[in-house]
Amino acid sequence: MQRIFYTLCFLAAASACPELPAVSVQDKPNASLHILILNSFDESTEPFSQARSIFMTELQRTHPANIIFRQFDLDERSHYGESNDELKAQLLRRQYTEEPLDLVLALGPPALEFWLSHRDSISGQTPMIVSTGEYALQNARLRPGDAVIVPHFSFPELVENIVTVAPGTSRILMVFGSSAVERRFSALAKEQLKDYSGQIAFEYANDLSVVAVSCRKETLTDGSAVLYGVFDSDVNGVTLPGHSGLVRIRAASRVPVFGSFDMQLGLGIVGGRLIQIDQTGSDLARTAEKILRGVPLPDPLKIIGMGDPVYDWRELQAWDIDAGRLPPASAIRFQSPPFWKEYLGSILLAALAVAAQTLLVIALLLQQRRWRQAEQERVSLASRLITAHEDEHRRIARELHDDLAQRLARLSIDASYLASNFGSEAAQSVLQTMQPELARIGKDIHDMSYRLHPSVVEDLGLVTALRTECDRVRQHSNAAIIENISMIPEPLPRDTALGVYRIAQEALHNAVKHSAADTIEVTLAVDASTLTLAVRDYGKGFDVSDEAAGQGLGLSSMRERARLANGTLTIRSWPGRGTWVLAKFSLKDAIP
C-alpha cells in the first residue's frame, strides 16, 4: 500500500507539470556528458557519500561516453530553504549558462527541495534523479523524465532484529543528530515505533552533544542497546564527517550497537536487516544510464527494500550473542578462520624450512661420519701397506738368504771343488748337478721378479697378461679356470692396465687360497665407454657384513687399485655359494 501511495503521488505531480523536451546523449553523440551532483550537506556526509561513490563508479564503468561530474555542496545542516538558497542558485546559473547539464542527481531531502525550487532558473530541461527518504516525496513536484530511487526505512524491522538477537532488551538509545534531516529521521522512527512504546523505552539523542551521547552510552546497563541511525552533527554544531560518530560511540559503548545502513557493517554494528545504500547507488547508476541513452523508464519510481540479514562475527563474539538466535539464512561476515587455516601457509613454510634444515644437518653429519670413516680407513690402509711392505721385504730377504743365498753358496763350494779337481771323474759329476741347479735358480729369480713387477703387461698387453696369469694358476692349482676375455682397444693407460691385472691376480689368488673353489670364471668385456672385469668363484664365500672379513689387505688393495685407476670395485659374497668381484673402469678420454 505504501508503495502504491508514493507512486500515485509521483505520477500526479508529474502530470500536473508541463511536458519539457528531454535531452539525450543521442542528440550530441561526440560531446562529453555533464552531470551535476547536489549534495545536501558535503561530500563526507553519510549515507549519501556511499551512494554517490557507487553511482559515479558504476556509471563511468557502464557508459561509453566521457562523463564529467560536477558537485555542489548545499551544506544544509541546520535550516535549509532560507535566503542564502538564492545565492547558491545564482552561482549555479552562472556556471551552467554556457555549459548545459545532461543530468542532475539530488541526494537527500534538502537537495531535492532546492532543485525543485530553482531548476527552472538553472537548467529547467535537465532530467533529474533523486535519492531521498519516502517522506520527502509527498509534496515533490516532479516532471516526466525524472526518476526516484527510494531506500525503504523500516525502523520496526531494525527493532525486531535487536529483540531477536538480544532477548530481554527493554531500553534502546536512538542515535540521531540535531540537523533538520536527522530530526526528520528521528520523527519517522517515533512514528513507526509508537506501537512498541509499552514494551521498550526509547531515548533519542537529537538534543545531545557527541560528548553527552558517549557519556550516556557508558551508563547503559544490561537490557539496553544502541540503534545508530545518522549522527552527522550534534546540538552544539560539531560536525562528525564520515563514520567518525559511529566509531566514537562504539568505542565508548558497554552494550551492543546496532546500525541502520549496510555500509555501517564492519565499523562496530552487530548487523541485521539493513537499509541498502550500496544497492541504491547501483540503481541510481543504472537509471542514469537509461536516461542518458534516451531509453524510456518503465517505472520512474523504485523503492529498495531492506536487505537480507547479515551480521559481523566479531561483534557477535564481543557481546556474546549466540549465532543460533540469528534469523534463518543469515550471512555472517568477518569471521576469522581457524588458526591452522589462517596460518596454514606460514605453518607449511616453517615446516618445510625446518625439514630442509634438518635434512641438511643430517646430510652434513653423515658426510662428516663418512669422512671420518674414510680417514680412518686411509690411516689403517697406510699402516697395513707399510706393514705389508715390511713383510714383503722380510719374505724376500728370507728367500734370498735362506734359499737363494744358500744354494749359491753351495754352488760356490762346488765351483771351488771343480777348480781343485778339474778333469777328474768326481768333478765331472759335480758339474752335471750344477747345471740344473743354476737353471732352477734362474727360474726362481725370474718368478720373484715377475711377482714384483709383471713386465708381461707392458710387453704383451693386458689380454695376453691375463691369459698368462690364468695359465699360471692352472699349473699351481686344481681349479678349472674359465676364460671369457674379449679383445680390447690397446694401448690402455698404464695405471688402468696394471690396476685391472693386479685386481684379477689378487682375486684369482684369493679364490685358490681361501675359497677352495673348483671353478673360477674370469670375464673381461668392453663397450663404448666402460671396461669391465669380473672374477667369479663358486667356493666357500664369506659374510661381507663382517668388518674383519671385509677389511683384509688383499680386498683393501683391490679397492685402492680401482680408485687409483678411476674405477669402481664391487665385492659380493654369499657363504657357501662363492664370491663375485666386479671392477669397472671408464674409458672416456683414456684411450689415446
NORPEFEN-V769415 format. One record per run of one state. SS is the DSSP state (H for helix, E for strand, - for the rest). FROM is the first residue (numbers start at 1). LEN is the number of residues. If there is no record, write none. Layout:
ss-><SS | SS>
from-><FROM | FROM>
len-><LEN | LEN>
//
This chain:
ss-><- | H | - | H | - | E | - | H | - | E | - | H | - | E | - | H | - | E | - | H | - | E | - | H | - | E | - | H | - | H | - | E | - | H | - | E | - | E | - | E | - | H | - | E | - | E | H | - | E | - | E | - | H | - | E | - | E | H | - | H | - | E | - | H | - | H | - | H | - | H | - | H | - | E | - | H | - | E | - | E | - | H | - | H | - | E | - | E | ->
from-><1 | 2 | 16 | 25 | 29 | 33 | 40 | 48 | 63 | 67 | 74 | 84 | 97 | 103 | 108 | 109 | 124 | 128 | 132 | 134 | 138 | 147 | 152 | 155 | 166 | 171 | 176 | 180 | 193 | 194 | 197 | 201 | 205 | 210 | 219 | 224 | 229 | 233 | 234 | 239 | 240 | 244 | 253 | 257 | 259 | 261 | 262 | 265 | 271 | 273 | 275 | 276 | 277 | 294 | 301 | 305 | 310 | 313 | 319 | 323 | 326 | 331 | 334 | 339 | 343 | 344 | 421 | 425 | 453 | 455 | 461 | 462 | 477 | 480 | 486 | 494 | 516 | 519 | 527 | 530 | 538 | 547 | 551 | 553 | 565 | 567 | 575 | 578 | 587>
len-><1 | 14 | 9 | 4 | 4 | 7 | 8 | 15 | 4 | 7 | 10 | 13 | 6 | 5 | 1 | 15 | 4 | 4 | 2 | 4 | 9 | 5 | 3 | 11 | 5 | 5 | 4 | 13 | 1 | 3 | 4 | 4 | 5 | 9 | 5 | 5 | 4 | 1 | 5 | 1 | 4 | 9 | 4 | 2 | 2 | 1 | 3 | 6 | 2 | 2 | 1 | 1 | 17 | 7 | 4 | 5 | 3 | 6 | 4 | 3 | 5 | 3 | 5 | 4 | 1 | 77 | 4 | 28 | 2 | 6 | 1 | 15 | 3 | 6 | 8 | 22 | 3 | 8 | 3 | 8 | 9 | 4 | 2 | 12 | 2 | 8 | 3 | 9 | 6>
//
